[in-house]
Amino acid sequence: MLDPNQKAVVIGISGCSSSGKTTLARLLRDIFPNTFILHEDDFYKPESEIPMKDGLANWDCPEALSIPDMTAALEHIRATGELPVSNILTRPFLSRRHNRGCCYPPPPLSSTETKITAPKQGPGKIVKSKPLTGTTPLSPKKQATLDSKEDLNSIGPCPLTTDFINTIKSRVADWLQPSSPGHRILHLSSQQPLKICILDGFLLYSPPPLLPATLLSQMDIKLFLLVSKARALQRREARDGYVTLEGFWKDPPGYVEKIVWPEYVRAHEWMFEEGGVEGGKVKAEEVRERLGVLVNQKQGESKMDRDFGETLEWAVETIMRELEALVLGGEQRKDGDKENGDGEKEKEKEAIALNSFAMKKKWAAGQRERNARELLIKESQEQQQQQQKE
């Protein structure tokens, strides 16, 4: 159940590099109201702190990311409904991407393409390009939101037609009508509507100790996109490269085979039957029960590459359904309590007083997300205790 004090709901979108995460995130941002994107790639450490593997910089492992900064940013978003502000005058940065201490108007974004041109330089090296932010720090009042270098990277043209996207928008518009659930869920009649933050990242759903439970608990809905190794390789090689803190990174030959895919397998093999990531058959029920992750794969199938229109439809329907469960599920229980009468209310109050934890577990029995978070915390504590004994 969603915390009533939350100002934003966080939706994670994860999957292998080049699985379509950013394209999907930008489409969802345009389809749902009051929606913005936070990119995991904006929490990379400086190049000097990126681990090495087989003589190559390993940008695809947890150690390459500032997990505490990302967790702090998500906590801030859920509490305030706003992206963290880069303010060099009053507080440290929540993201290493703020290290120049200033913002500039980001390039216009669309559901089609945002692209930069790669500097002419050998692969596997950082090109010292011109600063991507301004040179004069803005005043705190003008520094509105986090500036993202991920928004400067090319993601290619949108694979869907305008007519198809408009059809999906119409479906969501109906859901948002005053007489429909979406209007109530997102508080569209209120001066403070519930906002949606989409967290787009290649590494979001690995159980401890690979990722801490504190990070996983900050995501209210978790979507996972599948992609075959062949398609991931094809899409990744078609990219110019990536903007970094220091300049621009271009993959050296064989980088996907040596770094990207092995790291993806290491972090996600727990999700697949017998650890067979390339086999593609996800343990859907276990994955949902353990971490609350929802996968774009039909039960019993092993299909990895799905039509993107089908993926968008799945994501939109899943988000609407999960939001209804998170928000309206709790309200429906409250309505049922009223119908039970004063006697039942008193019994419930006594039960809460005698065994608060047990009652909370009972009320949360139908909320898989809550159960997943409790399990993560427990596993993390047991691992810490085991390490202390050793």
C-alpha positions in Angstrom: 0.0 0.0 0.0 1.3 3.5 -0.9 2.3 5.7 2.0 -0.3 8.5 2.2 2.5 11.0 2.8 4.2 10.2 -0.5 4.3 13.0 -3.0 5.5 10.8 -5.9 5.3 7.2 -6.9 8.5 5.7 -8.2 8.3 3.3 -11.2 11.5 1.4 -12.0 12.2 0.3 -15.6 15.2 -2.0 -15.9 16.7 -4.5 -18.3 19.9 -5.1 -20.2 21.6 -2.3 -22.0 19.8 -1.5 -25.2 16.6 -3.3 -24.1 14.5 -0.2 -24.8 14.3 1.3 -21.3 14.9 4.9 -22.1 12.6 4.9 -25.1 9.8 3.4 -23.0 10.5 5.8 -20.1 10.2 8.8 -22.5 7.0 7.5 -24.0 5.4 6.9 -20.6 6.5 10.4 -19.5 4.5 11.8 -22.4 1.5 9.5 -21.8 0.9 9.9 -18.0 0.4 13.3 -16.4 2.9 14.9 -13.9 5.6 12.5 -14.9 9.4 12.9 -15.0 12.4 10.7 -15.4 15.4 9.9 -13.2 18.3 8.1 -15.0 20.5 5.6 -13.1 23.3 6.5 -15.6 23.4 10.0 -14.0 24.8 8.4 -10.9 28.0 7.0 -12.4 31.2 7.7 -10.5 34.0 9.7 -12.2 36.1 7.7 -14.6 39.0 7.5 -12.1 36.7 5.5 -9.8 35.3 3.0 -12.4 36.6 -0.5 -11.7 38.7 -2.4 -14.3 38.0 -5.8 -15.7 40.2 -7.6 -18.2 41.9 -4.3 -18.9 38.7 -2.5 -19.6 36.7 0.0 -17.6 33.7 -1.8 -16.2 30.7 0.6 -16.4 28.2 -2.2 -15.9 28.9 -3.3 -12.3 27.4 -1.9 -9.0 30.7 -0.5 -8.0 30.6 1.9 -10.9 27.5 3.6 -9.5 27.1 5.9 -6.5 24.2 3.9 -4.9 23.9 6.1 -1.8 23.5 9.1 -4.0 20.8 7.4 -6.0 19.0 6.2 -2.9 19.1 9.7 -1.4 17.7 11.1 -4.6 14.8 8.7 -4.6 14.0 9.4 -1.0 13.9 13.1 -1.8 11.6 12.5 -4.8 9.1 10.4 -2.8 9.1 12.9 0.1 8.7 16.1 -2.0 7.5 15.1 -5.5 10.4 16.9 -7.1 13.8 16.1 -8.5 16.7 16.9 -6.2 18.1 20.4 -6.7 21.7 21.0 -7.5 22.6 23.8 -5.1 26.3 24.3 -4.4 25.5 27.0 -1.9 23.7 25.1 0.7 24.1 21.3 0.4 26.1 18.6 -1.2 25.1 17.1 -4.5 22.8 14.1 -4.6 24.3 13.1 -7.9 27.9 13.1 -9.1 26.5 14.6 -12.3 26.2 17.9 -10.4 30.0 18.3 -9.9 30.2 21.4 -12.0 27.6 23.0 -9.8 25.5 24.7 -12.5 22.6 23.9 -14.8 21.6 24.8 -18.3 18.4 24.5 -20.1 18.3 20.8 -21.2 17.8 20.0 -24.9 14.2 19.6 -26.0 13.1 16.0 -25.6 10.6 14.0 -27.6 9.5 10.5 -28.1 11.5 10.3 -31.3 15.1 11.1 -30.9 17.7 13.2 -29.0 21.1 12.8 -30.4 24.7 14.2 -30.1 27.6 13.6 -32.4 30.5 11.5 -31.1 33.9 13.2 -31.2 36.5 11.5 -33.4 38.5 9.5 -30.9 39.5 5.9 -30.5 37.1 3.5 -28.7 37.3 2.8 -25.0 38.6 6.2 -24.1 37.1 9.3 -22.6 37.2 12.3 -24.9 37.8 15.6 -23.2 35.0 17.6 -24.8 33.7 21.0 -23.9 31.8 21.2 -20.6 28.2 20.2 -21.0 26.9 22.7 -18.4 27.3 26.4 -18.1 30.2 28.2 -16.3 28.3 30.5 -14.0 26.4 28.9 -11.1 22.8 29.9 -11.0 21.0 31.2 -8.0 19.2 28.7 -5.8 15.8 30.0 -7.0 16.7 29.4 -10.6 18.4 26.1 -10.2 15.2 24.1 -10.5 16.1 20.5 -11.2 18.8 17.9 -11.8 20.5 18.2 -15.2 21.0 14.9 -16.9 23.7 13.8 -19.3 21.8 10.7 -20.1 19.3 13.0 -21.9 22.1 13.9 -24.3 22.6 10.4 -25.5 21.2 9.0 -28.7 18.4 6.4 -28.4 17.4 6.3 -32.0 14.1 7.0 -33.6 10.9 6.0 -31.9 9.8 2.5 -33.2 6.1 3.4 -33.0 3.8 5.5 -35.2 2.1 8.6 -33.9 -1.4 7.0 -34.4 -0.4 4.0 -32.2 0.9 6.3 -29.5 -2.2 8.4 -29.6 -4.4 5.3 -29.2 -2.5 4.5 -26.0 -2.8 8.1 -24.8 -6.6 7.9 -25.3 -6.8 4.8 -23.2 -5.0 6.6 -20.4 -7.1 9.7 -20.8 -10.2 7.6 -20.2 -8.6 6.2 -17.1 -8.0 9.8 -15.9 -11.5 11.0 -16.3 -13.2 12.3 -13.0 -15.4 9.2 -12.9 -12.5 6.8 -13.4 -9.8 5.3 -11.0 -6.9 7.3 -12.4 -8.4 10.6 -11.5 -8.7 9.6 -7.9 -5.4 7.9 -7.6 -3.3 10.8 -9.0 -5.4 13.4 -7.1 -5.9 15.4 -10.3 -8.5 17.6 -8.6 -6.0 18.5 -5.9 -3.5 21.4 -5.9 -0.8 18.8 -5.1 -1.4 15.9 -7.5 0.5 12.7 -7.0 3.5 12.7 -9.3 5.2 9.8 -11.1 8.9 9.4 -11.2 10.3 6.9 -13.7 13.6 5.5 -12.8 15.4 4.2 -15.9 18.4 1.9 -15.1 20.3 -1.1 -16.2 20.9 -2.4 -12.7 17.9 -2.0 -10.3 16.6 -5.4 -9.3 19.4 -7.5 -7.8 18.9 -8.8 -4.3 21.4 -8.1 -1.5 24.4 -8.1 -1.3 24.7 -6.9 -4.9 22.3 -4.1 -4.3 21.2 -2.8 -0.9 17.6 -3.3 0.3 17.4 0.4 1.0 17.6 1.1 -2.7 15.1 -1.6 -3.7 12.6 -0.4 -1.2 12.4 3.1 -2.9 10.6 1.7 -6.0 6.9 1.2 -5.8 6.4 -0.5 -9.1 9.2 -2.5 -10.9 9.1 -3.3 -14.6 11.7 -5.4 -16.3 12.3 -5.6 -20.1 13.7 -8.7 -21.7 16.0 -8.6 -24.7 18.1 -11.3 -26.5 21.9 -11.1 -26.5 21.9 -10.8 -30.3 19.5 -7.8 -30.3 21.3 -6.1 -27.4 24.6 -6.5 -29.2 23.1 -5.1 -32.5 21.5 -2.1 -30.8 24.5 -1.3 -28.6 26.9 -1.4 -31.5 24.7 1.0 -33.5 25.1 3.7 -30.8 27.7 6.5 -31.2 28.7 6.3 -27.5 27.8 7.8 -24.2 28.2 11.2 -22.5 30.2 11.0 -19.2 31.3 13.3 -16.5 34.7 13.8 -18.3 33.5 13.9 -21.9 32.4 11.0 -24.1 32.8 7.2 -24.0 32.8 4.9 -27.0 32.7 1.1 -26.6 36.0 -0.6 -27.6 35.6 -3.7 -29.8 34.1 -6.7 -28.0 33.0 -4.6 -25.0 29.5 -6.1 -25.0 30.8 -9.7 -25.1 33.5 -9.1 -22.4 31.7 -6.6 -20.0 28.1 -5.7 -20.7 26.5 -9.1 -21.2 28.5 -11.0 -18.5 27.7 -8.3 -15.9 24.0 -8.4 -16.9 24.0 -12.2 -16.5 25.7 -12.0 -13.1 23.2 -9.5 -11.8 20.0 -11.1 -13.2 20.5 -14.9 -13.4 18.5 -15.3 -10.2 15.4 -14.3 -12.2 15.7 -17.1 -14.8 15.1 -20.9 -14.5 18.4 -22.6 -13.8 20.1 -19.3 -14.2 19.7 -19.6 -18.0 19.5 -15.9 -19.0 19.9 -16.7 -22.7 17.2 -19.4 -22.4 14.8 -16.5 -21.5 12.4 -18.3 -19.3 11.7 -16.1 -16.2 10.6 -17.5 -12.8 7.8 -15.0 -12.9 6.0 -15.9 -9.6 9.3 -16.1 -7.6 10.6 -12.9 -9.1 7.4 -11.1 -8.1 7.2 -12.6 -4.7 10.8 -11.9 -3.8 11.4 -8.4 -5.2 8.0 -7.4 -6.6 9.4 -7.3 -10.2 7.0 -7.6 -13.2 8.4 -8.9 -16.5 7.1 -8.4 -20.0 6.8 -12.1 -20.7 3.7 -14.2 -20.8 3.4 -17.2 -18.5 5.2 -20.3 -19.8 6.9 -18.7 -22.8 10.6 -18.0 -23.3 10.3 -15.2 -25.9 13.0 -12.5 -25.4 12.4 -10.0 -28.2 8.9 -8.5 -28.1 7.3 -6.0 -30.5 7.8 -2.6 -28.9 4.1 -1.7 -29.3 3.2 -4.7 -27.3 5.8 -3.7 -24.6 4.3 -0.2 -24.4 0.7 -1.6 -24.0 1.9 -4.0 -21.3 3.7 -1.3 -19.4 0.8 1.1 -19.5 -1.8 -1.5 -18.5 0.5 -2.8 -15.7 1.1 0.7 -14.3 -2.6 1.5 -14.2 -3.4 -1.9 -12.5 -0.6 -1.6 -10.0 -1.4 2.0 -9.1 -5.0 0.9 -8.4 -3.8 -1.9 -6.1 -1.3 0.4 -4.3 -3.7 3.3 -3.7 -7.3 2.1 -4.0 -6.6 -1.2 -2.4 -5.9 0.5 1.0 -9.0 2.7 0.6 -11.3 -0.2 -0.1 -10.1 -1.9 3.1 -10.9 1.3 5.0 -14.4 1.4 3.5 -14.9 -2.2 4.5 -13.9 -1.3 8.1 -16.7 1.3 8.2 -19.3 -1.2 7.2 -18.2 -3.6 10.0 -19.5 -1.2 12.7 -18.1 0.2 15.8 -17.7 -3.3 17.5 -15.4 -4.5 14.8 -13.4 -1.3 14.9 -12.8 -1.8 18.6 -11.7 -5.4 18.1 -9.3 -4.3 15.5 -7.9 -1.6 17.7 -7.4 -4.1 20.5 -5.7 -6.5 18.1 -3.4 -3.7 16.9 -2.5 -2.8 20.5 -1.7 -6.4 21.4 0.1 -7.4 18.3 0.7 -4.5 15.9 3.3 -6.3 13.8 1.0 -9.3 13.2 -2.0 -7.1 12.2 0.2 -5.1 9.8 1.3 -8.4 8.2 -2.3 -9.5 7.9 -3.4 -6.3 6.3 -0.5 -6.5 3.9 -1.1 -10.1 2.9 -2.4 -9.1 -0.5 0.3 -6.5 -1.1 3.2 -8.4 -2.7 5.3 -5.3 -2.8 5.3 -4.9 1.0 6.1 -8.5 1.5 9.0 -8.3 -0.9 10.5 -5.3 1.0 10.2 -7.1 4.3 12.0 -10.1 2.9 14.8 -8.0 1.5 15.4 -6.3 4.8 15.5 -9.6 6.6 17.9 -11.2 4.2 20.2 -8.1 4.5 20.2 -8.3 8.3 21.0 -12.1 8.3 23.9 -11.5 5.9 25.3 -8.7 8.1 25.0 -11.0 11.1 26.7 -13.8 9.3 29.6 -11.5 8.2 30.0 -10.3 11.8 30.3 -13.9 13.1 32.9 -14.7 10.5 
